[in-house]
Amino acid sequence: MDTKHAPRASVPLLLRITEEGVERLAAYTGREPFWIGRADDCRVVLRDVRASRRHAQIIHDVQGVSVVDAGSLNGTRLNGARIERAILAFGDVIEIGDARIAVSLPAEASAPPPARPATAAWPLYTSDDADDLHCVRLGRSRLTDNVATP
């Protein structure tokens, strides 16, 4: 993507994580540390063995919203280029191993989800479901992040 002309990402924003053929959502509000990696306490937990326990972090500062590689062995890529730190723009794709994390506008959360394989059983979560789900309200949309799917 040509990020030279793309609008810079701002908070809050929506991250669409695709890993092992499964898509899930995470909301970044800029209020707390936002780690991506294999560790269970990361906001985005990855399964790929090429991801470090704390692989990368998304931060918000005076420059905007950035992704910062945490000195990982296998590196972090943004739109195909290896980075140590990069300012995010809407439409960017963060790549860690085989996982892809697309940076989207929060309003895109109301867009219909992509078609899912007919053979998979996909759970439907609502705000009344399990207490351990982390929900964030963005405008009129309610997003659930880090939801495990079968």
HELIX and SHEET records of a PDB file:
HELIX    1   1 PRO A  106  SER A  110  5                                   5    
SHEET    1   A 6 VAL A  22  TYR A  28  0                                        
SHEET    2   A 6 LEU A  13  GLU A  19 -1                                        
SHEET    3   A 6 ALA A  99  SER A 104 -1                                        
SHEET    4   A 6 VAL A  93  ILE A  96 -1                                        
SHEET    5   A 6 THR A  76  LEU A  78 -1                                        
SHEET    6   A 6 ALA A  81  ILE A  83 -1                                        
SHEET    1   B 5 VAL A  44  VAL A  45  0                                        
SHEET    2   B 5 PHE A  34  GLY A  37  1                                        
SHEET    3   B 5 ALA A  56  ASP A  61 -1                                        
SHEET    4   B 5 GLY A  64  ASP A  69 -1                                        
SHEET    5   B 5 ARG A  85  ILE A  87 -1                                        
SHEET    1   C 2 HIS A 134  LEU A 138  0                                        
SHEET    2   C 2 SER A 141  ASP A 145 -1                                        
END                                                                             
